[in-house]
Amino acid sequence: MSFLIYILQIILPVVYFATIWVYAKAFFSNIKLAEKLQQPLLFSTLFLHAVYIVIRAAVFEHPPITSMFEIFSLIALTIVIVYSYIELRTKNFSTGYFILILPFFFQLISSLFISENKDIAPALRNALLGFHVTSALLGYAAITIAAVYGFLYLMLYHDIKSSQFSVIYKRLPNLETLERMSFTATLFGFVLLTIAIIVGMIWLPRVFNTISYTDPKLLGTLFIWLIYGGGLIAKQAAGWQGRRMMVLSLFGFALAMFSMTVINIFFSEFHKFY
């Protein structure tokens, strides 16, 4: 089984690259065969990656959250899961190229540098902790996708305002569709972050005696949750839409990345994965 894990580590970046290439051909060259192959390749990649994660967790007897490179692979998988959900829901395939670049690079880095750490704290072997982390990563993946849609929205908005009708204008969905896709991703992310926060608040005190609710990671996650919750309320109650919501999604994404990197590595006391 360890050999199978090694083979999948090599295959996954290749499969991701092939999927991106097909999406790129469909988007930029409008090749019909590529358009037909997009979704089958996407779900094949998703299935293969899920198998890799399950086998790795079973062989090493812990959720894949014990190192930054395991986390990178899980981030890649969660981004693909969320994007697949949005693609199925919206029936729009034209943004896949821009989204799938992210999991490709995450998995490539993971495959190049991942290794098995045999000295693992017992808490990191707990399945509920794996659920907590996976929920949080799914939430962050959705936030990432919402930010990409926000960026594409602003690019398209600029093209329209400046009357520069490039391939972006011709192939991307209209502004209303991009906004709806961003909203779907934001709502998905908010719900998953809510679940992660609730599970963490209930379970973590039972495992970590030194837990502090003033931990920078906890405060950062709560602040991000409040920003997106406030944005969703503003959209429904105050009619926020368009560029204002897209800028909010980019700002929230920047804070989320800061929380997952700088705060997680240098300031958090117990949210460490190395």
C-alpha angles and dihedrals in degrees: 000000000000089000090053089053090052092050092049090050088059096041099047098068089046092051091047090051091050091050092050091048092053092048089048092051090049093048103040102027101029091225110176096212090053090051090054093048097048101087098037089053092046094054092042089055091047092050094047092049092048090051090051092052093047094048092046091051092048096046097045093035098230138082111268094258103098098099138027091249092053087050090051090057091048090049089053091051094047092051090053091047093052094043091049089053092051093046091052092046098047099031087221119132102172097094097051095096092058093046101043094055087075099057090042092061093041091052093042091056090044094050092048098050109020119120136165116261108206095189100075127159112245091238091063090060093061115114092213090057087052089054091049093051094042091052091050092048092048087053092049090046090055090048089051092052091047088054092051089052089048091052092048089048091054091046091051091044089054091049091052094046092048094040091236103145101192128160087278089063093044099047107030119086116256124277094263092054093047090050091050091049091049090049091050091052092045093051091047090050094048092052093048093047089050090054091047092050093049093048091046095049092051101040108031096066088058092057107032114053091190096054115141124192087213091064107135092233092055092046091047093051091047091050091051090048091051092050093053093040090051090048092052091049091047090051093052100035104030100028097244110174145138120028094359092061092043092053089048091053091051092047092049091048091052090052091047092053091047089051093048094048119023099025094039094050104034109025113025117095100204108011093087125128103188 
